[in-house]
Amino acid sequence: MIDTRILRERQAATLAAADRLAAFAEHGAVAILAQTKTVTSYPTVPGVYFGCAPLVLDGPEIEGAAATFTADAARTLYALNLGSQVPPVGARIIVHACGGRWTFRYDG
């Protein structure tokens, strides 16, 4: 027979693992492609949240083919820049879900 303490520990471990998952991420992924944009006033220092628009990547999947990027102008997400530089407006970045927030790193 399994001790109830062991069951409680297993349940706590399972709940902790579930909390670490990014179930809230776009389309079930933990990372999305985005583009920085000006919402009210574009940040001038790194280490702060930047407004971003999710990007859709399209084009033929063959070697040497060009890709097209389409920003969803109707949607805005805010991502924390963990890098040391300010990305230019319109920079394409990969944002990662982290603890219920979006983050990216831009070092120039």
BELNOR-V730490 format. One record per residue. N is the residue number from 1. RES is the residue in one letter. PHI is phi in radians with two decimals (none if undefined). PSI is psi in degrees with one decimal (none if undefined). D_LAST is the distance of its C-alpha to the last C-alpha in Angstrom with 2 decimals. Layout:
n;res;phi;psi;d_last
N;RES;PHI;PSI;D_LAST
N;RES;PHI;PSI;D_LAST
This chain:
n;res;phi;psi;d_last
1;M;none;137.8;58.56
2;I;-1.45;133.5;54.96
3;D;-1.14;140.9;54.64
4;T;-1.13;-27.0;53.25
5;R;-1.11;-42.1;50.85
6;I;-1.11;-42.4;49.26
7;L;-1.08;-42.2;49.00
8;R;-1.11;-41.1;47.35
9;E;-1.13;-41.3;44.80
10;R;-1.13;-41.2;44.05
11;Q;-1.12;-42.3;43.73
12;A;-1.09;-41.2;41.37
13;A;-1.14;-40.2;39.18
14;T;-1.15;-43.4;39.19
15;L;-1.11;-39.5;38.31
16;A;-1.12;-41.0;35.42
17;A;-1.14;-40.3;34.06
18;A;-1.13;-36.4;34.50
19;D;-1.15;-29.2;32.62
20;R;-1.37;-17.3;29.57
21;L;-1.25;150.5;29.54
22;A;-1.77;66.1;27.42
23;A;-1.15;-18.0;30.37
24;F;-1.54;-2.0;28.83
25;A;-1.24;156.6;25.86
26;E;-1.01;126.5;25.74
27;H;0.91;30.1;28.38
28;G;1.41;2.5;28.88
29;A;-1.68;160.6;25.45
30;V;-1.75;0.5;23.20
31;A;-2.52;143.7;20.00
32;I;-2.37;159.4;19.53
33;L;-1.55;132.6;17.33
34;A;-2.46;171.3;16.41
35;Q;-2.33;131.0;14.93
36;T;-1.18;149.2;13.88
37;K;-2.63;161.0;16.68
38;T;-1.53;124.4;18.45
39;V;-1.72;-58.1;21.46
40;T;-2.12;-57.9;22.91
41;S;-2.50;128.4;20.32
42;Y;-1.20;133.7;16.57
43;P;-1.06;148.1;15.07
44;T;-1.99;3.3;13.74
45;V;-2.30;149.3;12.72
46;P;-1.32;172.3;10.75
47;G;1.41;17.5;13.35
48;V;-2.26;174.2;15.42
49;Y;-1.38;139.0;16.56
50;F;-2.06;139.4;15.22
51;G;-1.26;137.4;17.75
52;C;-2.43;150.9;17.25
53;A;-1.95;132.0;19.67
54;P;-1.06;144.1;20.56
55;L;-1.94;144.4;20.30
56;V;-1.84;128.0;23.14
57;L;-1.74;129.6;22.48
58;D;-2.44;172.2;25.48
59;G;2.22;164.1;26.91
60;P;-1.22;138.3;29.20
61;E;-1.57;69.5;28.37
62;I;-2.33;152.4;29.25
63;E;-1.05;129.8;27.50
64;G;1.55;-6.4;25.98
65;A;-1.33;148.8;26.35
66;A;-1.45;147.0;23.85
67;A;-1.76;153.6;22.51
68;T;-2.09;142.3;22.79
69;F;-2.06;129.9;20.86
70;T;-2.17;119.4;22.87
71;A;-1.46;140.2;21.65
72;D;-1.53;92.2;24.32
73;A;-1.16;-19.3;24.52
74;A;-1.42;-11.9;27.32
75;R;-2.06;142.6;25.35
76;T;-2.32;132.5;22.74
77;L;-2.16;156.5;21.27
78;Y;-2.00;127.0;19.31
79;A;-2.19;138.0;16.57
80;L;-1.44;127.1;15.33
81;N;-1.45;115.0;11.64
82;L;-1.59;-0.2;11.92
83;G;-1.52;-173.1;8.41
84;S;-1.81;-3.8;7.74
85;Q;-2.21;158.9;5.66
86;V;-1.55;122.8;7.50
87;P;-1.26;147.6;6.90
88;P;-1.17;155.4;9.18
89;V;-1.02;132.6;12.70
90;G;1.54;6.4;13.61
91;A;-1.19;136.5;10.46
92;R;-1.48;130.3;12.04
93;I;-2.40;159.8;11.47
94;I;-1.84;119.3;13.94
95;V;-1.80;141.3;15.60
96;H;-2.02;140.3;18.04
97;A;-1.31;132.1;21.32
98;C;-2.59;105.8;21.85
99;G;1.03;35.8;25.08
100;G;1.52;3.9;25.68
101;R;-2.24;164.5;22.25
102;W;-1.75;141.6;19.09
103;T;-2.40;156.4;15.82
104;F;-2.64;167.3;12.35
105;R;-2.21;122.5;9.33
106;Y;-2.20;117.0;5.75
107;D;-2.05;15.7;3.78
108;G;1.60;none;0.00
